[in-house]
Amino acid sequence: MPQGLTLLDTGELSGRVSFETFSLDDFATTIDNNTLTIDRTYTFVVKAETADGTVSSTREFTLKLNLID
């Protein structure tokens, strides 16, 4: 799940994704030899069921981020 989002007990997503960045000496220093990537697709499975467990349903969801480089 993206940083800043939380899955609540109610099944809702809450929060705000942070797009804040910082720079070290105008990006002249690299920490990872310029190999860092950001996942742009997040796939997760949600299972919902009745309180007594007699009925349930499972579904896969995908969140795709449209980041501007």
C-alpha positions as CSV (number, residue, x, y, z in Angstrom):
1,M,0.0,0.0,0.0
2,P,1.4,3.5,-0.8
3,Q,3.0,5.4,2.0
4,G,0.5,7.5,3.8
5,L,-2.6,5.3,3.2
6,T,-4.1,3.1,5.9
7,L,-6.7,0.3,5.5
8,L,-9.3,0.9,8.2
9,D,-11.2,-1.9,10.0
10,T,-14.3,-0.8,8.0
11,G,-12.5,-1.7,4.7
12,E,-12.0,1.9,3.7
13,L,-8.7,3.5,2.6
14,S,-7.8,6.5,4.6
15,G,-5.0,9.0,4.4
16,R,-3.1,11.1,1.8
17,V,-0.2,9.9,-0.3
18,S,2.8,12.1,0.2
19,F,4.5,13.4,-2.9
20,E,7.0,15.4,-0.9
21,T,10.7,15.0,-1.9
22,F,14.0,16.2,-0.6
23,S,17.3,16.8,-2.3
24,L,20.9,16.4,-1.2
25,D,23.2,18.9,-2.9
26,D,20.9,19.4,-5.9
27,F,20.8,15.6,-6.5
28,A,24.5,15.3,-7.1
29,T,24.9,12.6,-4.5
30,T,23.2,9.3,-5.1
31,I,22.5,6.7,-2.4
32,D,21.6,3.7,-4.5
33,N,23.6,4.2,-7.7
34,N,20.5,5.6,-9.4
35,T,18.6,2.3,-9.2
36,L,15.7,3.3,-6.9
37,T,12.3,2.7,-8.4
38,I,8.8,3.4,-7.1
39,D,6.1,0.8,-7.4
40,R,3.4,2.3,-9.5
41,T,1.0,-0.6,-9.3
42,Y,-0.3,-2.0,-6.0
43,T,-2.4,-5.2,-6.1
44,F,-4.2,-6.5,-3.0
45,V,-7.0,-8.9,-2.1
46,V,-10.0,-8.1,0.1
47,K,-12.1,-10.8,1.7
48,A,-15.4,-9.7,3.2
49,E,-17.5,-12.1,5.2
50,T,-20.6,-12.1,7.5
51,A,-20.0,-11.9,11.2
52,D,-20.8,-15.6,11.6
53,G,-18.6,-16.6,8.6
54,T,-21.3,-18.3,6.6
55,V,-21.0,-16.1,3.6
56,S,-17.8,-14.6,2.2
57,S,-16.5,-13.0,-1.0
58,T,-12.9,-12.4,-2.1
59,R,-11.9,-9.9,-4.7
60,E,-8.5,-8.6,-6.0
61,F,-8.1,-4.8,-6.5
62,T,-5.3,-2.9,-8.2
63,L,-4.3,0.7,-7.6
64,K,-2.3,2.3,-10.3
65,L,-0.4,5.5,-9.7
66,N,0.0,8.0,-12.5
67,L,3.3,9.7,-11.5
68,I,4.7,12.6,-13.5
69,D,8.5,12.1,-13.8
